[in-house]
Amino acid sequence: VNQTVKHLAIVAGGLGTRMSAHSGLPKALIPVGGKPVLQHQIELARTCGFEAVTIFAGHRCEDIRDFIGDGRQFGLQVTVSVEAVPMGNAGAVVENLDRLPATFAVAYGDVMMSVDLAAMARRHTEAGADFTALAHPNDHPYDSDLLEADAEGWVSAVRTYPHPAERYFGNLVNAALYIVENSSLRPWRGRGKVDFTKDIMPSLVAKGARVLAYRSTEYIKDMGTPERLQRVERDLAAGRIPAVPGNAAPAPAVFVDRDGTLNQDPGFLAKADGLRLLPNVGEAVRSLRQGGYRVVVLTNQPVIARGEASFEDVEQIHRKLEWELGKAGAFVDGIYYCPHHPDRGFAGERAELKFDCDCRKPRTGMVEAACADLGLDRGKSWMIGDQTADIELAHRAGLRSVLVQTGAAGQDGKYPASADYIAADLRDAADLILGMPA
Ligand SMILES: [Zn+2]
């Protein structure tokens, strides 16, 4: 494979002023697992086939230069560029474009990550993007910088924090890892302080440039506060930040039905206005994720095939679902829906979606897709739902099942399947699962 992106720029300006134990140390030199975060990043770049790293260091960061030395010990070319005045997170990169190749990656110096940079760069190149940003859900979308993107990932808006109270957005957070075309940054030269999220990305979107959100669930977290550093240390010790990206152990998952399990089932939900979360579901989802489970929503949405809701209506419902969960400090790893319906012959239906598909529950297509997309360990996974189709799906897919007494409470009579466990609601189901041996 001919890899075209081989250069990583690391913006390492900040000092660890909020880190009492490491006060005065450049953030990039704060140790994680006994090794500076900067060294983790350089080693990741080399593992991903990169050949060069340029570190943009602040003026008090001579320590970084001392640490890198001639860089030979890292097995790739490492250069330290010292900025005399603070330039925002993008200014130093922009002013040094002549020393950077046509396409390169950009990371911040205070993040721990296990991201396949080569795969991300390949996607950037194949899509013909000008600017690609890694994007993922997190547990505080309400105070994060968000991207709005279509199904292919093309960004239509950058929503920087703070967000207006009356609006809601999907949980697609800019993780501040980029693949960029050198040419797309040139207009900012000579502007002084420049910010990637506040200045460059919105301006590129406004100009009609091709800005891509690269959706990924790979590990990337900043460690800018003592609490975050502690969490990253724990994740490293637990093997959640593999040195070779993609080498993380498959994760156990809890698949969760939507209507009647996460939210009230009005029998027919076609607009986001009608979405009401059931009590304590945010807490349940948060505790499952903290317990090491991925959480994935699986929902049949024949309203689309029947012509009662559009794809956009359903996407909008899911944005609101993510936003409401986010308020409770929770997020899901994926939302899969089946838009199909097998029975033809209704007024207003969309004929192209009226067929006997493989994804409509209790068929297992959505479980197969999620396992492939998210690297899930099906043998250690669960299904929670209120309908017999959810329980039948669990049997067919080899998942343990919990029937909740909300929504249909298993009284729909469609399938004879019996659940492994019964719980009052999602929180009760989460407690039950977390109390079981893995
Ligand atoms: Zn389907």
Boltz pocket constraint, residues with backbone or C-beta under 6 A from the ligand:
constraints:
  - pocket:
      binder: B
      contacts: [[A, 337], [A, 338], [A, 339], [A, 340], [A, 357], [A, 358], [A, 359], [A, 360]]
      max_distance: 6.0
